[in-house]
């Protein structure tokens, strides 16, 4: 997440709003930011209740190992019409590459 925060001006220049969603609660997000990563400057959304409703619709709610009930690490680009135009799922231990995401956004035609 810090990588997205560091790149927020690049995304903003392309008129892109970054959002994060996980199945953790809002209180968990706040504690995580305060203790581990620092405060983010984009919305952190909680898909906590009903558990995983949104992440399940995007096909990234894990049902099996290593930890059932968490969501995959993924990035999505949704255009201004609400259409999903780009998606990639990453290994849980890999952070999405900002250059790859910025390139995808530019290729799709944002700004």
MMTF fields as JSON, N, C-alpha, C and O atoms, coordinates in Angstrom:
{
  "mmtfVersion": "1.0.0",
  "mmtfProducer": "UNKNOWN",
  "numBonds": 443,
  "numAtoms": 444,
  "numGroups": 111,
  "numChains": 1,
  "numModels": 1,
  "chainsPerModel": [1],
  "groupsPerChain": [111],
  "chainIdList": ["A"],
  "bondAtomList": [4, 2, 8, 6, 12, 10, 16, 14, 20, 18, 24, 22, 28, 26, 32, 30, 36, 34, 40, 38, 44, 42, 48, 46, 52, 50, 56, 54, 60, 58, 64, 62, 68, 66, 72, 70, 76, 74, 80, 78, 84, 82, 88, 86, 92, 90, 96, 94, 100, 98, 104, 102, 108, 106, 112, 110, 116, 114, 120, 118, 124, 122, 128, 126, 132, 130, 136, 134, 140, 138, 144, 142, 148, 146, 152, 150, 156, 154, 160, 158, 164, 162, 168, 166, 172, 170, 176, 174, 180, 178, 184, 182, 188, 186, 192, 190, 196, 194, 200, 198, 204, 202, 208, 206, 212, 210, 216, 214, 220, 218, 224, 222, 228, 226, 232, 230, 236, 234, 240, 238, 244, 242, 248, 246, 252, 250, 256, 254, 260, 258, 264, 262, 268, 266, 272, 270, 276, 274, 280, 278, 284, 282, 288, 286, 292, 290, 296, 294, 300, 298, 304, 302, 308, 306, 312, 310, 316, 314, 320, 318, 324, 322, 328, 326, 332, 330, 336, 334, 340, 338, 344, 342, 348, 346, 352, 350, 356, 354, 360, 358, 364, 362, 368, 366, 372, 370, 376, 374, 380, 378, 384, 382, 388, 386, 392, 390, 396, 394, 400, 398, 404, 402, 408, 406, 412, 410, 416, 414, 420, 418, 424, 422, 428, 426, 432, 430, 436, 434, 440, 438],
  "bondOrderList": [1, 1, 1, 1, 1, 1, 1, 1, 1, 1, 1, 1, 1, 1, 1, 1, 1, 1, 1, 1, 1, 1, 1, 1, 1, 1, 1, 1, 1, 1, 1, 1, 1, 1, 1, 1, 1, 1, 1, 1, 1, 1, 1, 1, 1, 1, 1, 1, 1, 1, 1, 1, 1, 1, 1, 1, 1, 1, 1, 1, 1, 1, 1, 1, 1, 1, 1, 1, 1, 1, 1, 1, 1, 1, 1, 1, 1, 1, 1, 1, 1, 1, 1, 1, 1, 1, 1, 1, 1, 1, 1, 1, 1, 1, 1, 1, 1, 1, 1, 1, 1, 1, 1, 1, 1, 1, 1, 1, 1, 1],
  "groupList": [{"groupName": "UNK", "atomNameList": ["N", "CA", "C", "O"], "elementList": ["N", "C", "C", "O"], "formalChargeList": [0, 0, 0, 0], "bondAtomList": [1, 0, 2, 1, 3, 2], "bondOrderList": [1, 1, 2], "singleLetterCode": "X", "chemCompType": "L-PEPTIDE LINKING"}],
  "groupTypeList": [0, 0, 0, 0, 0, 0, 0, 0, 0, 0, 0, 0, 0, 0, 0, 0, 0, 0, 0, 0, 0, 0, 0, 0, 0, 0, 0, 0, 0, 0, 0, 0, 0, 0, 0, 0, 0, 0, 0, 0, 0, 0, 0, 0, 0, 0, 0, 0, 0, 0, 0, 0, 0, 0, 0, 0, 0, 0, 0, 0, 0, 0, 0, 0, 0, 0, 0, 0, 0, 0, 0, 0, 0, 0, 0, 0, 0, 0, 0, 0, 0, 0, 0, 0, 0, 0, 0, 0, 0, 0, 0, 0, 0, 0, 0, 0, 0, 0, 0, 0, 0, 0, 0, 0, 0, 0, 0, 0, 0, 0, 0],
  "groupIdList": [1, 2, 3, 4, 5, 6, 7, 8, 9, 10, 11, 12, 13, 14, 15, 16, 17, 18, 19, 20, 21, 22, 23, 24, 25, 26, 27, 28, 29, 30, 31, 32, 33, 34, 35, 36, 37, 38, 39, 40, 41, 42, 43, 44, 45, 46, 47, 48, 49, 50, 51, 52, 53, 54, 55, 56, 57, 58, 59, 60, 61, 62, 63, 64, 65, 66, 67, 68, 69, 70, 71, 72, 73, 74, 75, 76, 77, 78, 79, 80, 81, 82, 83, 84, 85, 86, 87, 88, 89, 90, 91, 92, 93, 94, 95, 96, 97, 98, 99, 100, 101, 102, 103, 104, 105, 106, 107, 108, 109, 110, 111],
  "secStructList": [7, 2, 2, 2, 2, 2, 6, 2, 2, 2, 2, 2, 2, 6, 6, 7, 7, 7, 3, 3, 3, 3, 1, 1, 7, 2, 2, 2, 2, 2, 2, 2, 0, 0, 0, 0, 0, 7, 7, 7, 1, 1, 3, 3, 3, 3, 7, 6, 6, 6, 6, 6, 2, 2, 2, 2, 2, 6, 6, 7, 5, 7, 7, 1, 1, 1, 7, 6, 6, 1, 5, 7, 3, 3, 3, 3, 3, 3, 7, 6, 6, 1, 7, 3, 3, 3, 3, 3, 3, 3, 7, 6, 6, 7, 7, 7, 7, 2, 2, 2, 2, 2, 2, 2, 2, 2, 2, 2, 6, 7, 7],
  "xCoordList": [0.795, 0.0, 0.843, 0.461, 1.965, 2.791, 3.211, 3.386, 3.374, 3.749, 2.651, 2.943, 1.39, 0.28, 0.252, 0.008, 0.501, 0.497, 1.614, 1.416, 2.787, 3.914, 3.633, 4.122, 2.849, 2.551, 1.249, 0.796, 0.641, -0.692, -0.728, -1.729, 0.343, 0.349, 0.369, -0.24, 1.063, 1.088, -0.3, -0.744, -0.979, -2.342, -3.287, -4.142, -3.139, -3.995, -3.809, -4.773, -2.581, -2.321, -3.057, -3.323, -3.385, -4.141, -5.635, -6.404, -6.037, -7.429, -7.934, -9.06, -7.074, -7.382, -7.512, -6.662, -8.568, -8.767, -8.333, -8.875, -7.368, -6.916, -7.797, -8.075, -8.229, -8.977, -8.334, -7.783, -8.403, -7.971, -9.174, -9.968, -9.306, -10.376, -9.804, -9.018, -10.21, -9.834, -10.989, -11.943, -10.879, -11.932, -11.717, -12.456, -10.723, -10.47, -11.426, -11.973, -11.618, -12.509, -11.832, -10.614, -12.633, -12.098, -11.15, -10.094, -11.51, -10.624, -9.291, -8.247, -9.318, -8.084, -7.239, -6.019, -7.882, -7.163, -6.467, -5.302, -7.178, -6.607, -5.41, -4.358, -5.565, -4.466, -3.265, -2.125, -3.505, -2.441, -1.666, -0.437, -2.394, -1.728, -0.915, 0.236, -1.512, -0.824, 0.405, 1.43, 0.309, 1.402, 2.457, 3.649, 2.028, 2.94, 3.324, 4.509, 2.361, 2.684, 2.539, 2.949, 1.984, 1.714, 0.368, -0.17, -0.161, -1.488, -1.468, -0.581, -2.438, -2.579, -3.418, -4.252, -3.185, -3.902, -4.895, -5.127, -5.47, -6.541, -7.471, -7.071, -8.7, -9.663, -9.272, -8.888, -9.378, -9.238, -10.642, -11.235, -11.163, -12.539, -12.556, -11.691, -13.541, -13.662, -14.793, -15.957, -14.444, -15.412, -15.62, -15.561, -15.864, -15.882, -17.231, -17.282, -18.328, -19.652, -20.63, -20.748, -21.326, -21.128, -19.742, -19.312, -19.067, -17.667, -17.428, -17.968, -16.604, -16.165, -17.192, -17.006, -18.257, -19.31, -18.77, -19.057, -17.996, -17.467, -16.323, -16.297, -15.375, -14.232, -14.674, -14.046, -15.731, -16.257, -16.789, -16.598, -17.45, -17.978, -16.862, -17.056, -15.694, -14.542, -13.71, -12.701, -14.128, -13.457, -12.133, -11.286, -11.942, -10.652, -10.749, -9.773, -11.897, -12.016, -11.522, -12.07, -10.496, -9.89, -10.779, -11.247, -11.003, -11.767, -10.889, -11.36, -9.604, -8.709, -7.379, -7.251, -6.379, -5.073, -4.424, -4.772, -3.523, -3.007, -3.928, -3.873, -4.759, -5.656, -7.025, -7.2, -8.003, -9.329, -9.963, -9.792, -10.695, -11.413, -10.687, -11.259, -9.422, -8.738, -8.903, -9.336, -8.564, -8.684, -7.31, -6.278, -7.343, -6.126, -5.578, -6.307, -4.317, -3.736, -3.982, -3.504, -4.708, -5.082, -5.178, -5.3, -5.12, -5.326, -6.354, -6.328, -7.245, -8.284, -8.298, -8.047, -8.592, -8.824, -10.269, -10.683, -11.017, -12.428, -12.568, -12.148, -13.156, -13.243, -14.348, -15.05, -14.48, -15.44, -16.892, -17.795, -17.115, -18.46, -18.736, -19.794, -17.768, -17.933, -17.632, -17.998, -16.963, -16.636, -15.237, -14.287, -15.113, -13.813, -13.053, -13.484, -11.921, -11.191, -9.81, -9.168, -9.349, -8.03, -8.004, -8.521, -7.403, -7.29, -6.062, -5.676, -5.461, -4.343, -4.305, -4.414, -4.148, -3.996, -2.518, -1.857, -2.017, -0.601, -0.447, -1.385, 0.744, 1.001, 0.86, 1.121, 0.449, 0.211, 1.44, 1.314, 2.62, 3.84, 4.398, 5.495, 3.656, 4.132, 3.286, 2.056, 3.957, 3.274, 3.104, 4.059, 1.925, 1.753, 2.775, 3.071, 3.303, 4.282, 3.559, 2.653, 3.97, 3.314, 3.489, 2.553, 4.675, 4.887, 3.961, 3.459, 3.735, 2.821, 1.397, 0.712, 0.96, -0.396, -0.553, -1.553, 0.428, 0.363, 0.354, -0.37, 1.149, 1.158, -0.191, -0.661, -0.819, -2.141, -3.165, -3.994, -3.107, -4.044, -3.851, -4.824, -2.605, -2.33, -2.78, -3.366, -2.51, -2.873, -4.385, -4.867, -5.109, -6.571, -7.1, -8.183, -6.335, -6.719, -7.144, -7.806, -6.779, -7.054, -6.168, -4.965, -6.758, -6.097, -5.225, -4.587],
  "yCoordList": [-1.2, 0.0, 1.272, 2.247, 1.296, 2.504, 2.859, 4.036, 1.851, 2.136, 2.926, 3.839, 2.582, 3.332, 4.752, 5.707, 4.882, 6.211, 7.068, 8.254, 6.471, 7.203, 7.632, 8.67, 6.838, 7.135, 7.91, 8.1, 8.359, 8.974, 10.186, 10.402, 10.988, 12.168, 11.757, 12.422, 10.668, 10.173, 9.695, 9.961, 8.992, 8.549, 9.747, 9.789, 10.709, 11.902, 12.68, 13.224, 12.736, 13.443, 12.79, 13.443, 11.518, 10.798, 10.771, 10.078, 11.526, 11.597, 10.226, 9.827, 9.515, 8.181, 8.24, 8.816, 7.65, 7.538, 6.144, 5.144, 6.079, 4.804, 4.469, 5.329, 3.22, 2.699, 1.381, 0.668, 1.065, -0.235, -0.89, -0.226, -2.184, -2.913, -4.216, -4.893, -4.545, -5.828, -6.3, -5.565, -7.538, -8.094, -7.746, -8.22, -6.93, -6.475, -5.344, -4.672, -5.144, -4.081, -2.714, -2.62, -1.673, -0.309, -0.104, 0.507, -0.604, -0.47, -1.171, -0.68, -2.296, -3.001, -2.162, -2.094, -1.523, -0.645, 0.488, 0.788, 1.108, 2.229, 1.757, 2.397, 0.646, 0.125, -0.244, 0.031, -0.857, -1.258, -0.036, -0.056, 1.026, 2.247, 2.88, 3.27, 2.979, 3.626, 2.841, 3.432, 1.521, 0.701, 0.347, 0.327, 0.069, -0.524, 0.341, 0.486, 0.908, 1.485, 2.993, 3.581, 3.626, 5.058, 5.295, 4.416, 6.475, 6.795, 6.923, 7.56, 6.322, 6.385, 7.603, 8.062, 8.11, 9.291, 8.921, 9.691, 7.737, 7.303, 6.418, 5.914, 6.224, 5.456, 3.983, 3.313, 3.506, 2.081, 1.571, 1.969, 0.707, 0.23, -1.125, -1.97, -1.318, -2.559, -3.417, -3.017, -4.586, -5.574, -6.6, -7.812, -6.053, -6.839, -7.503, -8.664, -6.775, -7.326, -6.868, -5.665, -7.765, -9.196, -9.568, -9.055, -10.458, -10.779, -11.152, -12.136, -10.341, -10.659, -10.498, -11.044, -9.777, -9.656, -9.053, -9.56, -7.983, -7.318, -8.126, -8.36, -8.556, -9.3, -10.614, -11.073, -11.209, -12.426, -12.116, -12.909, -10.976, -10.595, -10.358, -10.558, -9.933, -9.727, -11.0, -11.001, -12.075, -13.355, -13.469, -14.28, -12.659, -12.681, -13.062, -12.913, -13.547, -14.022, -15.463, -16.333, -15.708, -17.045, -18.0, -17.68, -19.176, -20.196, -21.288, -22.14, -21.263, -22.329, -21.806, -20.628, -22.692, -22.354, -21.177, -20.94, -20.441, -20.731, -20.248, -20.787, -19.264, -18.752, -18.509, -17.505, -19.392, -19.153, -17.906, -17.61, -17.185, -16.012, -14.699, -13.641, -14.737, -13.484, -13.255, -14.151, -12.072, -11.824, -11.885, -11.62, -12.245, -12.258, -10.838, -9.868, -10.726, -9.416, -9.178, -9.941, -8.145, -7.895, -6.399, -5.601, -6.041, -4.648, -4.64, -5.492, -3.68, -3.529, -2.09, -1.167, -1.902, -0.564, -0.548, -1.37, 0.398, 0.561, 1.929, 2.931, 1.98, 3.268, 4.143, 3.745, 5.332, 6.302, 5.871, 6.45, 4.852, 4.315, 3.13, 2.506, 2.822, 1.716, 0.353, -0.674, 0.341, -0.908, -1.366, -0.584, -2.622, -3.203, -3.378, -4.134, -2.681, -2.702, -3.342, -3.591, -3.609, -4.238, -4.882, -4.32, -6.062, -6.749, -7.641, -8.199, -7.763, -8.688, -9.14, -8.329, -10.447, -11.021, -11.324, -11.871, -10.963, -11.129, -12.163, -12.401, -12.785, -13.634, -12.799, -11.596, -13.441, -12.709, -11.963, -10.943, -12.459, -11.808, -10.774, -10.257, -10.468, -9.517, -8.252, -8.309, -7.122, -5.834, -5.487, -5.621, -5.047, -4.642, -3.573, -2.663, -3.703, -2.746, -1.48, -1.537, -0.348, 0.916, 1.262, 1.759, 1.01, 1.317, 0.492, 0.986, -0.766, -1.618, -1.061, -0.985, -0.676, -0.136, 1.2, 1.433, 2.068, 3.363, 3.159, 3.852, 2.218, 1.909, 1.402, 1.784, 0.542, 0.022, 1.145, 1.195, 2.036, 3.163, 4.049, 4.46, 4.338, 5.176, 4.475, 5.103, 3.181, 2.415, 2.392, 2.438, 2.323, 2.307, 3.659, 3.745, 4.71, 6.016, 7.021, 8.004, 6.801, 7.815, 9.008, 8.864, 10.163, 11.446, 11.32, 12.294],
  "zCoordList": [0.0, 0.0, 0.0, -0.647, 0.696, 0.636, -0.789, -1.104, -1.657, -3.042, -3.749, -4.521, -3.489, -4.079, -3.534, -4.272, -2.253, -1.645, -2.23, -2.493, -2.433, -3.006, -4.442, -4.89, -5.162, -6.565, -6.739, -7.867, -5.648, -5.746, -6.662, -7.344, -6.7, -7.576, -9.046, -9.884, -9.363, -10.744, -11.159, -12.276, -10.262, -10.566, -10.667, -11.552, -9.776, -9.797, -11.098, -11.637, -11.603, -12.862, -14.031, -15.04, -13.9, -14.927, -14.613, -15.279, -13.598, -13.155, -12.686, -12.986, -11.942, -11.435, -9.92, -9.241, -9.398, -7.957, -7.518, -7.989, -6.628, -6.065, -4.864, -4.029, -4.786, -3.638, -3.231, -4.069, -1.971, -1.484, -0.831, -0.164, -1.024, -0.346, 0.196, -0.467, 1.395, 1.988, 2.858, 3.113, 3.303, 4.152, 5.62, 6.484, 5.908, 7.276, 7.645, 6.77, 8.927, 9.401, 9.288, 9.135, 9.366, 9.349, 10.519, 10.357, 11.695, 12.859, 12.622, 13.052, 11.954, 11.609, 10.656, 10.806, 9.676, 8.74, 9.487, 9.228, 10.403, 11.161, 11.981, 11.97, 12.687, 13.507, 12.644, 13.02, 11.504, 10.578, 10.094, 10.034, 9.751, 9.297, 10.423, 10.223, 11.587, 12.712, 13.156, 13.493, 13.159, 13.692, 12.643, 12.948, 11.419, 10.448, 9.253, 8.956, 8.577, 7.265, 7.175, 6.174, 8.161, 8.067, 7.403, 6.729, 7.597, 7.081, 5.56, 4.991, 4.926, 3.476, 3.104, 3.884, 1.913, 1.434, 0.334, -0.597, 0.46, -0.431, 0.394, 1.444, -0.065, 0.727, 0.893, -0.066, 2.118, 2.426, 2.747, 3.75, 1.911, 2.054, 2.761, 2.528, 3.616, 4.383, 3.824, 3.846, 3.329, 2.856, 3.975, 3.769, 5.161, 6.39, 6.646, 7.054, 6.408, 6.669, 5.601, 5.37, 4.948, 5.048, 4.497, 3.464, 5.201, 4.935, 3.475, 2.97, 2.811, 1.464, 0.367, -0.72, 0.605, -0.413, -1.714, -2.799, -1.609, -2.808, -3.409, -4.618, -2.574, -3.102, -3.754, -4.709, -3.252, -3.876, -5.275, -6.197, -5.439, -6.754, -7.764, -8.963, -7.284, -8.161, -8.316, -9.022, -7.663, -7.803, -7.073, -7.448, -6.026, -5.336, -3.859, -3.123, -3.416, -2.035, -1.998, -2.675, -1.214, -1.148, -0.364, 0.729, -0.94, -0.252, 0.324, 1.078, -0.033, 0.4, 0.895, 1.23, 0.941, 1.509, 0.783, -0.373, 1.376, 2.707, 3.822, 4.927, 3.572, 4.612, 3.983, 3.293, 4.195, 3.637, 4.237, 5.42, 3.403, 3.894, 3.713, 3.978, 3.26, 2.931, 1.44, 0.716, 0.983, -0.448, -1.107, -0.489, -2.385, -3.186, -3.278, -3.074, -3.58, -3.875, -5.361, -6.2, -5.68, -7.069, -7.317, -6.387, -8.585, -8.99, -10.114, -11.002, -10.062, -11.069, -11.55, -10.776, -12.823, -13.359, -13.837, -14.655, -13.311, -13.655, -14.294, -13.716, -15.483, -16.174, -15.584, -14.655, -16.143, -15.604, -15.785, -15.18, -16.62, -16.807, -15.887, -15.965, -15.008, -14.081, -14.679, -14.108, -15.831, -16.513, -16.108, -16.149, -15.72, -15.405, -16.716, -17.586, -16.863, -18.13, -18.027, -19.047, -16.816, -16.635, -15.269, -14.303, -15.18, -13.893, -13.892, -14.92, -12.729, -12.562, -11.112, -10.192, -10.917, -9.581, -9.382, -10.265, -8.216, -7.883, -6.774, -6.013, -6.676, -5.509, -4.234, -4.24, -3.154, -1.91, -1.415, -0.738, -1.744, -1.262, -2.236, -2.026, -3.294, -4.305, -4.293, -4.267, -4.313, -4.408, -5.883, -6.648, -6.306, -7.699, -8.091, -7.318, -9.302, -9.815, -10.276, -11.108, -9.729, -10.067, -11.537, -12.164, -12.105, -13.522, -14.408, -15.418, -14.031, -14.786, -14.724, -15.743, -13.536, -13.381, -14.095, -14.774, -13.943, -14.63, -16.142, -16.856, -16.63, -18.059, -18.532, -19.603, -17.737, -18.098, -18.15, -19.059, -17.185, -17.144, -18.376, -19.007, -18.713, -19.9, -21.18, -22.062, -21.28, -22.468, -22.675, -23.807, -21.595, -21.674, -22.134, -22.713, -21.875, -22.377, -21.343, -21.677, -20.078, -19.071, -19.372, -19.588, -19.384, -19.684, -20.849, -21.25]
}
